[in-house]
Amino acid sequence: MLFNRSKKTIISTDVRAAHSLFEKSKGLLFEKKPQTIIFKTRYGIHTFGMKFTIDVIILSKSMIVTQLKKSLKPNSVFFWNPLSPYVIELEEGTIEKLHIQIGDQLEVR
């Protein structure tokens, strides 16, 4: 489960962690619908080959939201400060619907 400790709200009850290089590279490619995935990477992601738009949350080492990207379209790239190593990809509209903001403390349970 992905929980926003700052707002005391559940972001997702079904979170998949990507650990291997293959899992990280694949991300949400070939999925029929968006789901919540979290992984560690350096400074960027791409959506080449994806069939849907996603929201992206970037987190610090202590799981604080440092950057948000709403509605990242297929065949796009997104870069951020490499000091924030965690990425969460989720269904489009989640950031706005749940009022996720920079500075929020998230937790994976």
Biopython code that builds the backbone (N, CA, C, O; Angstrom):
import numpy as np
from Bio.PDB.StructureBuilder import StructureBuilder

atoms = [
    (1, "MET", "N", (0.842, -1.180, 0.000)),
    (1, "MET", "CA", (0.000, 0.000, 0.000)),
    (1, "MET", "C", (0.889, 1.246, 0.000)),
    (1, "MET", "O", (1.937, 1.270, 0.645)),
    (2, "LEU", "N", (0.467, 2.263, -0.719)),
    (2, "LEU", "CA", (1.167, 3.552, -0.748)),
    (2, "LEU", "C", (0.320, 4.546, 0.027)),
    (2, "LEU", "O", (-0.841, 4.787, -0.306)),
    (3, "PHE", "N", (0.917, 5.122, 1.070)),
    (3, "PHE", "CA", (0.191, 5.966, 2.015)),
    (3, "PHE", "C", (0.822, 7.348, 2.075)),
    (3, "PHE", "O", (2.046, 7.470, 2.121)),
    (4, "ASN", "N", (-0.010, 8.398, 2.076)),
    (4, "ASN", "CA", (0.463, 9.769, 2.251)),
    (4, "ASN", "C", (0.338, 10.097, 3.734)),
    (4, "ASN", "O", (-0.757, 10.378, 4.221)),
    (5, "ARG", "N", (1.459, 10.063, 4.451)),
    (5, "ARG", "CA", (1.454, 10.324, 5.894)),
    (5, "ARG", "C", (1.065, 11.763, 6.192)),
    (5, "ARG", "O", (0.434, 12.032, 7.214)),
    (6, "SER", "N", (1.428, 12.686, 5.319)),
    (6, "SER", "CA", (1.119, 14.099, 5.548)),
    (6, "SER", "C", (-0.381, 14.364, 5.511)),
    (6, "SER", "O", (-0.893, 15.170, 6.289)),
    (7, "LYS", "N", (-1.072, 13.699, 4.624)),
    (7, "LYS", "CA", (-2.512, 13.928, 4.458)),
    (7, "LYS", "C", (-3.353, 12.807, 5.055)),
    (7, "LYS", "O", (-4.581, 12.892, 5.096)),
    (8, "LYS", "N", (-2.678, 11.752, 5.518)),
    (8, "LYS", "CA", (-3.362, 10.583, 6.084)),
    (8, "LYS", "C", (-4.365, 9.979, 5.096)),
    (8, "LYS", "O", (-5.517, 9.701, 5.432)),
    (9, "THR", "N", (-3.877, 9.787, 3.855)),
    (9, "THR", "CA", (-4.712, 9.208, 2.804)),
    (9, "THR", "C", (-3.980, 8.057, 2.124)),
    (9, "THR", "O", (-2.752, 8.041, 2.041)),
    (10, "ILE", "N", (-4.749, 7.112, 1.647)),
    (10, "ILE", "CA", (-4.196, 6.003, 0.870)),
    (10, "ILE", "C", (-4.136, 6.436, -0.587)),
    (10, "ILE", "O", (-5.140, 6.860, -1.160)),
    (11, "ILE", "N", (-2.957, 6.326, -1.179)),
    (11, "ILE", "CA", (-2.779, 6.662, -2.590)),
    (11, "ILE", "C", (-3.105, 5.454, -3.450)),
    (11, "ILE", "O", (-3.773, 5.578, -4.476)),
    (12, "SER", "N", (-2.634, 4.285, -3.032)),
    (12, "SER", "CA", (-2.896, 3.048, -3.777)),
    (12, "SER", "C", (-2.796, 1.857, -2.837)),
    (12, "SER", "O", (-1.930, 1.809, -1.963)),
    (13, "THR", "N", (-3.697, 0.897, -3.029)),
    (13, "THR", "CA", (-3.634, -0.332, -2.231)),
    (13, "THR", "C", (-2.859, -1.425, -2.950)),
    (13, "THR", "O", (-2.557, -2.462, -2.360)),
    (14, "ASP", "N", (-2.536, -1.200, -4.219)),
    (14, "ASP", "CA", (-1.833, -2.202, -5.020)),
    (14, "ASP", "C", (-0.581, -1.579, -5.631)),
    (14, "ASP", "O", (-0.633, -1.003, -6.717)),
    (15, "VAL", "N", (0.528, -1.696, -4.935)),
    (15, "VAL", "CA", (1.796, -1.096, -5.384)),
    (15, "VAL", "C", (2.765, -2.207, -5.746)),
    (15, "VAL", "O", (2.978, -3.145, -4.978)),
    (16, "ARG", "N", (3.347, -2.082, -6.934)),
    (16, "ARG", "CA", (4.353, -3.047, -7.383)),
    (16, "ARG", "C", (5.716, -2.375, -7.323)),
    (16, "ARG", "O", (5.873, -1.247, -7.790)),
    (17, "ALA", "N", (6.693, -3.052, -6.756)),
    (17, "ALA", "CA", (8.061, -2.533, -6.714)),
    (17, "ALA", "C", (8.872, -3.174, -7.828)),
    (17, "ALA", "O", (8.818, -4.388, -8.028)),
    (18, "ALA", "N", (9.619, -2.358, -8.548)),
    (18, "ALA", "CA", (10.516, -2.851, -9.598)),
    (18, "ALA", "C", (11.936, -2.797, -9.048)),
    (18, "ALA", "O", (12.417, -1.734, -8.655)),
    (19, "HIS", "N", (12.606, -3.954, -9.021)),
    (19, "HIS", "CA", (13.951, -4.019, -8.460)),
    (19, "HIS", "C", (15.027, -4.271, -9.518)),
    (19, "HIS", "O", (16.073, -3.622, -9.505)),
    (20, "SER", "N", (14.778, -5.199, -10.420)),
    (20, "SER", "CA", (15.792, -5.557, -11.413)),
    (20, "SER", "C", (15.843, -4.528, -12.537)),
    (20, "SER", "O", (14.908, -3.749, -12.726)),
    (21, "LEU", "N", (16.933, -4.536, -13.268)),
    (21, "LEU", "CA", (17.076, -3.648, -14.418)),
    (21, "LEU", "C", (15.954, -3.901, -15.420)),
    (21, "LEU", "O", (15.407, -2.956, -15.988)),
    (22, "PHE", "N", (15.609, -5.163, -15.640)),
    (22, "PHE", "CA", (14.523, -5.490, -16.563)),
    (22, "PHE", "C", (13.192, -4.911, -16.073)),
    (22, "PHE", "O", (12.461, -4.301, -16.853)),
    (23, "GLU", "N", (12.875, -5.095, -14.799)),
    (23, "GLU", "CA", (11.614, -4.579, -14.255)),
    (23, "GLU", "C", (11.547, -3.057, -14.355)),
    (23, "GLU", "O", (10.501, -2.500, -14.687)),
    (24, "LYS", "N", (12.656, -2.388, -14.071)),
    (24, "LYS", "CA", (12.700, -0.926, -14.160)),
    (24, "LYS", "C", (12.558, -0.463, -15.602)),
    (24, "LYS", "O", (11.839, 0.498, -15.876)),
    (25, "SER", "N", (13.236, -1.136, -16.524)),
    (25, "SER", "CA", (13.172, -0.765, -17.937)),
    (25, "SER", "C", (11.773, -0.977, -18.494)),
    (25, "SER", "O", (11.276, -0.172, -19.282)),
    (26, "LYS", "N", (11.151, -2.059, -18.080)),
    (26, "LYS", "CA", (9.804, -2.375, -18.552)),
    (26, "LYS", "C", (8.783, -1.415, -17.968)),
    (26, "LYS", "O", (7.897, -0.939, -18.678)),
    (27, "GLY", "N", (8.903, -1.123, -16.659)),
    (27, "GLY", "CA", (7.959, -0.207, -16.018)),
    (27, "GLY", "C", (6.524, -0.599, -16.318)),
    (27, "GLY", "O", (6.098, -1.713, -16.014)),
    (28, "LEU", "N", (5.785, 0.318, -16.914)),
    (28, "LEU", "CA", (4.386, 0.067, -17.268)),
    (28, "LEU", "C", (4.198, -0.248, -18.753)),
    (28, "LEU", "O", (3.072, -0.295, -19.247)),
    (29, "LEU", "N", (5.322, -0.465, -19.465)),
    (29, "LEU", "CA", (5.207, -0.853, -20.870)),
    (29, "LEU", "C", (4.460, -2.175, -20.972)),
    (29, "LEU", "O", (4.609, -3.047, -20.116)),
    (30, "PHE", "N", (3.687, -2.314, -21.982)),
    (30, "PHE", "CA", (2.931, -3.530, -22.295)),
    (30, "PHE", "C", (1.770, -3.781, -21.329)),
    (30, "PHE", "O", (1.073, -4.786, -21.460)),
    (31, "GLU", "N", (1.555, -2.893, -20.372)),
    (31, "GLU", "CA", (0.399, -3.038, -19.487)),
    (31, "GLU", "C", (-0.837, -2.517, -20.216)),
    (31, "GLU", "O", (-0.750, -1.583, -21.014)),
    (32, "LYS", "N", (-1.971, -3.118, -19.941)),
    (32, "LYS", "CA", (-3.216, -2.695, -20.582)),
    (32, "LYS", "C", (-3.822, -1.470, -19.900)),
    (32, "LYS", "O", (-4.526, -0.685, -20.535)),
    (33, "LYS", "N", (-3.546, -1.312, -18.603)),
    (33, "LYS", "CA", (-4.034, -0.152, -17.861)),
    (33, "LYS", "C", (-2.980, 0.254, -16.844)),
    (33, "LYS", "O", (-2.152, -0.563, -16.441)),
    (34, "PRO", "N", (-3.009, 1.527, -16.426)),
    (34, "PRO", "CA", (-1.997, 1.986, -15.473)),
    (34, "PRO", "C", (-2.171, 1.334, -14.108)),
    (34, "PRO", "O", (-3.289, 1.038, -13.686)),
    (35, "GLN", "N", (-1.075, 1.119, -13.437)),
    (35, "GLN", "CA", (-1.068, 0.640, -12.066)),
    (35, "GLN", "C", (0.046, 1.375, -11.349)),
    (35, "GLN", "O", (0.864, 2.037, -11.987)),
    (36, "THR", "N", (0.087, 1.268, -10.042)),
    (36, "THR", "CA", (1.099, 1.980, -9.267)),
    (36, "THR", "C", (2.368, 1.139, -9.202)),
    (36, "THR", "O", (2.345, -0.027, -8.809)),
    (37, "ILE", "N", (3.481, 1.765, -9.601)),
    (37, "ILE", "CA", (4.779, 1.086, -9.561)),
    (37, "ILE", "C", (5.792, 2.049, -8.949)),
    (37, "ILE", "O", (5.786, 3.244, -9.246)),
    (38, "ILE", "N", (6.655, 1.520, -8.096)),
    (38, "ILE", "CA", (7.706, 2.328, -7.477)),
    (38, "ILE", "C", (9.057, 1.686, -7.772)),
    (38, "ILE", "O", (9.201, 0.464, -7.725)),
    (39, "PHE", "N", (10.042, 2.525, -8.074)),
    (39, "PHE", "CA", (11.393, 2.011, -8.294)),
    (39, "PHE", "C", (12.412, 3.107, -8.063)),
    (39, "PHE", "O", (12.080, 4.290, -7.991)),
    (40, "LYS", "N", (13.645, 2.689, -7.951)),
    (40, "LYS", "CA", (14.760, 3.601, -7.740)),
    (40, "LYS", "C", (15.508, 3.748, -9.060)),
    (40, "LYS", "O", (15.822, 2.758, -9.722)),
    (41, "THR", "N", (15.788, 4.987, -9.431)),
    (41, "THR", "CA", (16.550, 5.261, -10.644)),
    (41, "THR", "C", (17.287, 6.582, -10.450)),
    (41, "THR", "O", (17.128, 7.236, -9.419)),
    (42, "ARG", "N", (18.077, 6.969, -11.417)),
    (42, "ARG", "CA", (18.923, 8.147, -11.236)),
    (42, "ARG", "C", (18.226, 9.474, -11.456)),
    (42, "ARG", "O", (18.148, 10.278, -10.527)),
    (43, "TYR", "N", (17.718, 9.733, -12.649)),
    (43, "TYR", "CA", (17.254, 11.092, -12.912)),
    (43, "TYR", "C", (16.245, 11.216, -14.042)),
    (43, "TYR", "O", (15.923, 12.333, -14.445)),
    (44, "GLY", "N", (15.738, 10.113, -14.565)),
    (44, "GLY", "CA", (14.789, 10.275, -15.655)),
    (44, "GLY", "C", (14.074, 8.996, -16.024)),
    (44, "GLY", "O", (14.537, 7.890, -15.744)),
    (45, "ILE", "N", (12.928, 9.179, -16.663)),
    (45, "ILE", "CA", (12.152, 8.061, -17.190)),
    (45, "ILE", "C", (11.661, 8.424, -18.585)),
    (45, "ILE", "O", (11.711, 9.583, -18.997)),
    (46, "HIS", "N", (11.191, 7.419, -19.295)),
    (46, "HIS", "CA", (10.565, 7.662, -20.589)),
    (46, "HIS", "C", (9.264, 6.879, -20.651)),
    (46, "HIS", "O", (9.051, 5.931, -19.896)),
    (47, "THR", "N", (8.405, 7.296, -21.563)),
    (47, "THR", "CA", (7.131, 6.599, -21.759)),
    (47, "THR", "C", (7.003, 6.093, -23.197)),
    (47, "THR", "O", (5.895, 5.932, -23.709)),
    (48, "PHE", "N", (8.138, 5.845, -23.841)),
    (48, "PHE", "CA", (8.113, 5.332, -25.209)),
    (48, "PHE", "C", (7.439, 3.970, -25.230)),
    (48, "PHE", "O", (7.819, 3.076, -24.474)),
    (49, "GLY", "N", (6.458, 3.811, -26.077)),
    (49, "GLY", "CA", (5.753, 2.548, -26.207)),
    (49, "GLY", "C", (4.562, 2.384, -25.279)),
    (49, "GLY", "O", (3.813, 1.415, -25.406)),
    (50, "MET", "N", (4.374, 3.309, -24.350)),
    (50, "MET", "CA", (3.219, 3.195, -23.454)),
    (50, "MET", "C", (1.947, 3.602, -24.189)),
    (50, "MET", "O", (1.983, 4.376, -25.145)),
    (51, "LYS", "N", (0.834, 3.067, -23.726)),
    (51, "LYS", "CA", (-0.446, 3.323, -24.387)),
    (51, "LYS", "C", (-1.322, 4.310, -23.638)),
    (51, "LYS", "O", (-2.418, 4.636, -24.094)),
    (52, "PHE", "N", (-0.850, 4.791, -22.488)),
    (52, "PHE", "CA", (-1.676, 5.686, -21.687)),
    (52, "PHE", "C", (-0.818, 6.747, -21.012)),
    (52, "PHE", "O", (0.399, 6.603, -20.897)),
    (53, "THR", "N", (-1.469, 7.806, -20.573)),
    (53, "THR", "CA", (-0.831, 8.908, -19.863)),
    (53, "THR", "C", (-0.763, 8.556, -18.378)),
    (53, "THR", "O", (-1.669, 7.912, -17.848)),
    (54, "ILE", "N", (0.311, 8.979, -17.707)),
    (54, "ILE", "CA", (0.477, 8.668, -16.281)),
    (54, "ILE", "C", (0.820, 9.929, -15.478)),
    (54, "ILE", "O", (1.229, 10.945, -16.039)),
    (55, "ASP", "N", (0.646, 9.844, -14.175)),
    (55, "ASP", "CA", (1.175, 10.833, -13.243)),
    (55, "ASP", "C", (2.460, 10.259, -12.661)),
    (55, "ASP", "O", (2.603, 9.043, -12.536)),
    (56, "VAL", "N", (3.395, 11.139, -12.305)),
    (56, "VAL", "CA", (4.684, 10.702, -11.766)),
    (56, "VAL", "C", (5.002, 11.504, -10.506)),
    (56, "VAL", "O", (4.873, 12.728, -10.475)),
    (57, "ILE", "N", (5.422, 10.776, -9.469)),
    (57, "ILE", "CA", (5.857, 11.400, -8.217)),
    (57, "ILE", "C", (7.329, 11.062, -8.025)),
    (57, "ILE", "O", (7.725, 9.904, -8.150)),
    (58, "ILE", "N", (8.137, 12.073, -7.722)),
    (58, "ILE", "CA", (9.558, 11.892, -7.442)),
    (58, "ILE", "C", (9.765, 12.098, -5.944)),
    (58, "ILE", "O", (9.264, 13.058, -5.358)),
    (59, "LEU", "N", (10.522, 11.169, -5.330)),
    (59, "LEU", "CA", (10.722, 11.193, -3.882)),
    (59, "LEU", "C", (12.198, 11.243, -3.506)),
    (59, "LEU", "O", (13.058, 10.709, -4.206)),
    (60, "SER", "N", (12.463, 11.895, -2.389)),
    (60, "SER", "CA", (13.813, 11.909, -1.824)),
    (60, "SER", "C", (14.097, 10.556, -1.171)),
    (60, "SER", "O", (13.231, 9.683, -1.127)),
    (61, "LYS", "N", (15.317, 10.394, -0.668)),
    (61, "LYS", "CA", (15.688, 9.158, 0.025)),
    (61, "LYS", "C", (14.801, 8.907, 1.236)),
    (61, "LYS", "O", (14.586, 7.758, 1.621)),
    (62, "SER", "N", (14.286, 9.973, 1.836)),
    (62, "SER", "CA", (13.423, 9.841, 3.016)),
    (62, "SER", "C", (11.932, 9.839, 2.656)),
    (62, "SER", "O", (11.070, 10.036, 3.513)),
    (63, "MET", "N", (11.650, 9.609, 1.361)),
    (63, "MET", "CA", (10.269, 9.466, 0.858)),
    (63, "MET", "C", (9.441, 10.753, 0.950)),
    (63, "MET", "O", (8.226, 10.709, 1.143)),
    (64, "ILE", "N", (10.117, 11.891, 0.810)),
    (64, "ILE", "CA", (9.444, 13.191, 0.739)),
    (64, "ILE", "C", (9.263, 13.537, -0.731)),
    (64, "ILE", "O", (10.198, 13.392, -1.520)),
    (65, "VAL", "N", (8.073, 13.993, -1.109)),
    (65, "VAL", "CA", (7.803, 14.381, -2.489)),
    (65, "VAL", "C", (8.626, 15.606, -2.844)),
    (65, "VAL", "O", (8.516, 16.646, -2.196)),
    (66, "THR", "N", (9.461, 15.480, -3.887)),
    (66, "THR", "CA", (10.303, 16.598, -4.312)),
    (66, "THR", "C", (9.866, 17.180, -5.654)),
    (66, "THR", "O", (10.170, 18.331, -5.966)),
    (67, "GLN", "N", (9.154, 16.384, -6.440)),
    (67, "GLN", "CA", (8.696, 16.863, -7.746)),
    (67, "GLN", "C", (7.488, 16.049, -8.180)),
    (67, "GLN", "O", (7.357, 14.873, -7.843)),
    (68, "LEU", "N", (6.606, 16.698, -8.936)),
    (68, "LEU", "CA", (5.409, 16.059, -9.462)),
    (68, "LEU", "C", (5.301, 16.313, -10.953)),
    (68, "LEU", "O", (5.662, 17.386, -11.438)),
    (69, "LYS", "N", (4.807, 15.331, -11.671)),
    (69, "LYS", "CA", (4.537, 15.511, -13.102)),
    (69, "LYS", "C", (3.150, 14.930, -13.366)),
    (69, "LYS", "O", (2.940, 13.718, -13.308)),
    (70, "LYS", "N", (2.228, 15.812, -13.653)),
    (70, "LYS", "CA", (0.873, 15.380, -13.982)),
    (70, "LYS", "C", (0.790, 15.103, -15.477)),
    (70, "LYS", "O", (1.368, 15.829, -16.286)),
    (71, "SER", "N", (0.077, 14.064, -15.829)),
    (71, "SER", "CA", (-0.282, 13.773, -17.221)),
    (71, "SER", "C", (0.926, 13.671, -18.155)),
    (71, "SER", "O", (0.992, 14.369, -19.167)),
    (72, "LEU", "N", (1.875, 12.805, -17.816)),
    (72, "LEU", "CA", (3.005, 12.540, -18.706)),
    (72, "LEU", "C", (2.512, 11.644, -19.834)),
    (72, "LEU", "O", (2.123, 10.497, -19.612)),
    (73, "LYS", "N", (2.535, 12.177, -21.024)),
    (73, "LYS", "CA", (1.969, 11.491, -22.186)),
    (73, "LYS", "C", (2.889, 10.387, -22.713)),
    (73, "LYS", "O", (4.092, 10.405, -22.455)),
    (74, "PRO", "N", (2.327, 9.433, -23.445)),
    (74, "PRO", "CA", (3.158, 8.413, -24.093)),
    (74, "PRO", "C", (4.202, 9.065, -25.000)),
    (74, "PRO", "O", (3.990, 10.152, -25.538)),
    (75, "ASN", "N", (5.331, 8.377, -25.154)),
    (75, "ASN", "CA", (6.429, 8.817, -26.021)),
    (75, "ASN", "C", (7.058, 10.136, -25.569)),
    (75, "ASN", "O", (7.420, 10.983, -26.386)),
    (76, "SER", "N", (7.177, 10.287, -24.256)),
    (76, "SER", "CA", (7.772, 11.484, -23.656)),
    (76, "SER", "C", (8.936, 11.082, -22.755)),
    (76, "SER", "O", (9.132, 9.905, -22.454)),
    (77, "VAL", "N", (9.705, 12.091, -22.332)),
    (77, "VAL", "CA", (10.753, 11.883, -21.340)),
    (77, "VAL", "C", (10.530, 12.869, -20.204)),
    (77, "VAL", "O", (9.930, 13.928, -20.392)),
    (78, "PHE", "N", (11.017, 12.509, -19.030)),
    (78, "PHE", "CA", (10.887, 13.359, -17.849)),
    (78, "PHE", "C", (12.165, 13.217, -17.030)),
    (78, "PHE", "O", (12.562, 12.105, -16.682)),
    (79, "PHE", "N", (12.812, 14.348, -16.722)),
    (79, "PHE", "CA", (14.059, 14.368, -15.959)),
    (79, "PHE", "C", (13.878, 15.170, -14.679)),
    (79, "PHE", "O", (13.022, 16.051, -14.605)),
    (80, "TRP", "N", (14.696, 14.856, -13.663)),
    (80, "TRP", "CA", (14.648, 15.566, -12.393)),
    (80, "TRP", "C", (16.026, 15.540, -11.752)),
    (80, "TRP", "O", (16.963, 14.950, -12.291)),
    (81, "ASN", "N", (16.141, 16.181, -10.600)),
    (81, "ASN", "CA", (17.388, 16.241, -9.850)),
    (81, "ASN", "C", (17.787, 14.832, -9.402)),
    (81, "ASN", "O", (16.984, 14.147, -8.768)),
    (82, "PRO", "N", (18.996, 14.389, -9.713)),
    (82, "PRO", "CA", (19.418, 13.025, -9.361)),
    (82, "PRO", "C", (19.522, 12.772, -7.849)),
    (82, "PRO", "O", (19.716, 11.627, -7.443)),
    (83, "LEU", "N", (19.401, 13.789, -7.021)),
    (83, "LEU", "CA", (19.419, 13.590, -5.571)),
    (83, "LEU", "C", (18.108, 12.976, -5.070)),
    (83, "LEU", "O", (18.030, 12.548, -3.919)),
    (84, "SER", "N", (17.101, 12.930, -5.904)),
    (84, "SER", "CA", (15.823, 12.308, -5.552)),
    (84, "SER", "C", (15.721, 10.981, -6.300)),
    (84, "SER", "O", (15.412, 10.971, -7.492)),
    (85, "PRO", "N", (15.977, 9.858, -5.619)),
    (85, "PRO", "CA", (16.146, 8.586, -6.317)),
    (85, "PRO", "C", (14.890, 7.755, -6.570)),
    (85, "PRO", "O", (14.937, 6.817, -7.366)),
    (86, "TYR", "N", (13.775, 8.068, -5.920)),
    (86, "TYR", "CA", (12.599, 7.203, -6.054)),
    (86, "TYR", "C", (11.558, 7.786, -6.996)),
    (86, "TYR", "O", (11.310, 8.992, -7.011)),
    (87, "VAL", "N", (10.954, 6.899, -7.784)),
    (87, "VAL", "CA", (9.943, 7.278, -8.766)),
    (87, "VAL", "C", (8.694, 6.445, -8.514)),
    (87, "VAL", "O", (8.770, 5.237, -8.291)),
    (88, "ILE", "N", (7.562, 7.099, -8.551)),
    (88, "ILE", "CA", (6.283, 6.391, -8.509)),
    (88, "ILE", "C", (5.513, 6.780, -9.753)),
    (88, "ILE", "O", (5.273, 7.959, -10.014)),
    (89, "GLU", "N", (5.129, 5.768, -10.515)),
    (89, "GLU", "CA", (4.272, 5.987, -11.686)),
    (89, "GLU", "C", (2.879, 5.510, -11.314)),
    (89, "GLU", "O", (2.712, 4.417, -10.773)),
    (90, "LEU", "N", (1.884, 6.332, -11.606)),
    (90, "LEU", "CA", (0.518, 5.954, -11.259)),
    (90, "LEU", "C", (-0.497, 6.485, -12.257)),
    (90, "LEU", "O", (-0.165, 7.230, -13.179)),
    (91, "GLU", "N", (-1.720, 6.088, -12.049)),
    (91, "GLU", "CA", (-2.801, 6.446, -12.959)),
    (91, "GLU", "C", (-2.939, 7.963, -13.075)),
    (91, "GLU", "O", (-2.846, 8.686, -12.083)),
    (92, "GLU", "N", (-3.159, 8.425, -14.289)),
    (92, "GLU", "CA", (-3.346, 9.851, -14.536)),
    (92, "GLU", "C", (-4.507, 10.380, -13.688)),
    (92, "GLU", "O", (-5.547, 9.733, -13.560)),
    (93, "GLY", "N", (-4.309, 11.549, -13.123)),
    (93, "GLY", "CA", (-5.335, 12.189, -12.316)),
    (93, "GLY", "C", (-5.188, 11.949, -10.822)),
    (93, "GLY", "O", (-5.855, 12.605, -10.021)),
    (94, "THR", "N", (-4.325, 11.019, -10.439)),
    (94, "THR", "CA", (-4.161, 10.683, -9.024)),
    (94, "THR", "C", (-3.590, 11.853, -8.224)),
    (94, "THR", "O", (-4.059, 12.125, -7.119)),
    (95, "ILE", "N", (-2.599, 12.540, -8.754)),
    (95, "ILE", "CA", (-1.974, 13.660, -8.039)),
    (95, "ILE", "C", (-3.015, 14.721, -7.707)),
    (95, "ILE", "O", (-3.100, 15.188, -6.571)),
    (96, "GLU", "N", (-3.794, 15.089, -8.692)),
    (96, "GLU", "CA", (-4.807, 16.126, -8.478)),
    (96, "GLU", "C", (-5.942, 15.634, -7.577)),
    (96, "GLU", "O", (-6.369, 16.341, -6.663)),
    (97, "LYS", "N", (-6.418, 14.439, -7.837)),
    (97, "LYS", "CA", (-7.550, 13.877, -7.073)),
    (97, "LYS", "C", (-7.235, 13.773, -5.584)),
    (97, "LYS", "O", (-8.092, 14.054, -4.747)),
    (98, "LEU", "N", (-5.994, 13.367, -5.248)),
    (98, "LEU", "CA", (-5.616, 13.166, -3.852)),
    (98, "LEU", "C", (-4.834, 14.342, -3.263)),
    (98, "LEU", "O", (-4.348, 14.262, -2.134)),
    (99, "HIS", "N", (-4.711, 15.436, -4.027)),
    (99, "HIS", "CA", (-4.055, 16.667, -3.565)),
    (99, "HIS", "C", (-2.632, 16.411, -3.070)),
    (99, "HIS", "O", (-2.212, 16.956, -2.049)),
    (100, "ILE", "N", (-1.901, 15.580, -3.803)),
    (100, "ILE", "CA", (-0.505, 15.299, -3.452)),
    (100, "ILE", "C", (0.326, 16.535, -3.789)),
    (100, "ILE", "O", (0.189, 17.113, -4.867)),
    (101, "GLN", "N", (1.188, 16.933, -2.855)),
    (101, "GLN", "CA", (1.971, 18.149, -3.025)),
    (101, "GLN", "C", (3.445, 17.905, -2.716)),
    (101, "GLN", "O", (3.799, 16.952, -2.022)),
    (102, "ILE", "N", (4.288, 18.774, -3.241)),
    (102, "ILE", "CA", (5.703, 18.754, -2.891)),
    (102, "ILE", "C", (5.804, 18.958, -1.383)),
    (102, "ILE", "O", (5.151, 19.840, -0.825)),
    (103, "GLY", "N", (6.623, 18.142, -0.729)),
    (103, "GLY", "CA", (6.794, 18.209, 0.710)),
    (103, "GLY", "C", (6.007, 17.146, 1.461)),
    (103, "GLY", "O", (6.267, 16.909, 2.640)),
    (104, "ASP", "N", (5.051, 16.501, 0.805)),
    (104, "ASP", "CA", (4.297, 15.423, 1.458)),
    (104, "ASP", "C", (5.224, 14.255, 1.779)),
    (104, "ASP", "O", (6.143, 13.956, 1.016)),
    (105, "GLN", "N", (4.980, 13.606, 2.897)),
    (105, "GLN", "CA", (5.745, 12.413, 3.320)),
    (105, "GLN", "C", (4.947, 11.176, 2.936)),
    (105, "GLN", "O", (3.825, 10.987, 3.406)),
    (106, "LEU", "N", (5.523, 10.329, 2.079)),
    (106, "LEU", "CA", (4.860, 9.106, 1.658)),
    (106, "LEU", "C", (5.482, 7.898, 2.352)),
    (106, "LEU", "O", (6.592, 7.961, 2.879)),
    (107, "GLU", "N", (4.744, 6.812, 2.336)),
    (107, "GLU", "CA", (5.209, 5.577, 2.978)),
    (107, "GLU", "C", (4.670, 4.381, 2.197)),
    (107, "GLU", "O", (3.504, 4.357, 1.803)),
    (108, "VAL", "N", (5.523, 3.403, 1.982)),
    (108, "VAL", "CA", (5.083, 2.133, 1.387)),
    (108, "VAL", "C", (4.911, 1.160, 2.538)),
    (108, "VAL", "O", (5.840, 0.921, 3.309)),
    (109, "ARG", "N", (3.716, 0.604, 2.646)),
    (109, "ARG", "CA", (3.426, -0.340, 3.744)),
    (109, "ARG", "C", (3.263, -1.727, 3.209)),
    (109, "ARG", "O", (3.016, -2.659, 3.974)),
]
sb = StructureBuilder()
sb.init_structure("model")
sb.init_model(0)
sb.init_chain("A")
sb.init_seg("    ")
for serial, (resi, resn, name, xyz) in enumerate(atoms, 1):
    if name == "N":
        sb.init_residue(resn, " ", resi, " ")
    sb.init_atom(name, np.array(xyz, "f"), 0.0, 1.0, " ", f" {name:<3s}", serial, name[0])
structure = sb.get_structure()
